Amino acid sequence: MKRGRGLLVGTPVPSVHVRVLSPSWGKRTTGSTSELENASLPPGEIGEIIVSGDHVLSGYLGAQEFTGKIRIGGVVWHRTGDLGSLDSDGRLWLLGRVDPDRDGQANLYSLSVETATSFCPGVRRSAFFALNGKRILALQPDGHCRPDLTLLKDLLREASVDSIWEVPQIPTDRRHNSKIDYQGLRCRRQDYRIRELHEDVLVEQVGSRCQQNGAAGAQDEIDDAQAQAFTCLR
């Protein structure tokens, strides 16, 4: 996990069946057993995680269709909306949400960087996302000491991080208080201390506030953030 492989969940218990589904499956809600077998990815390949077992509900109250479910014979598979992979030992790794953010380089898997960053002293929480074609790593200090960015040097290089934002608190969703509110981070970027990465040298800058650009400038900032918002949160 420290090397940016993702978040290790562990080995599924016997009562839970896990598959990693190929994007070729699309949005289909039914299929045959052989079709599911052919669409299930081998260890090491990344796809959507689907699960089945006694704990999986057949549908949702009031839903007209089996949203988020795949029915194969008498078995219901739940589409988690999470991306990940199984390793050669059968362990499950999480990388982020389906339809990950893209910045023109490659898919940006949030959990690969956020999990590795969590091992850095001084970091309470982190968020990895893209904004205006740049890769951003937001860090929330733990309050005891400031993060030692030299410990993250290799990770920052491998993840092609462009900027580091130091934030007092990374916003989360109101419902779970655990899912990162990437949209909220983007809209409030003017309040954060920003460190631009140039040739492995950290140059500290303080982000200018939206108010300095006037109301129109502030709205442009928000519009840019909304236009590039994640379609998924981890």
Secondary structure, DSSP 4 states (H G I P E B T S, - for coil): -TTS--EEEEPPPTT-EEEEE-GGGTT--B--HHHHHHHBPPTT--EEEEEESTTS-S--TT-SS-TTEEEETTEEEEEEEEEEEE-TTS-EEEEEESS-EE-SSSEE-HHHHHHHHTTSTTEEEEEEEEETTEEEEEEEE-SSS---GGGGHHHHHHTT--EEEE-S---B-TTTS-SB-HHHHHHTGGGSEEEEEETTEEEEEEPPPGGGGHHHHHHHHHHHHHHT--S---
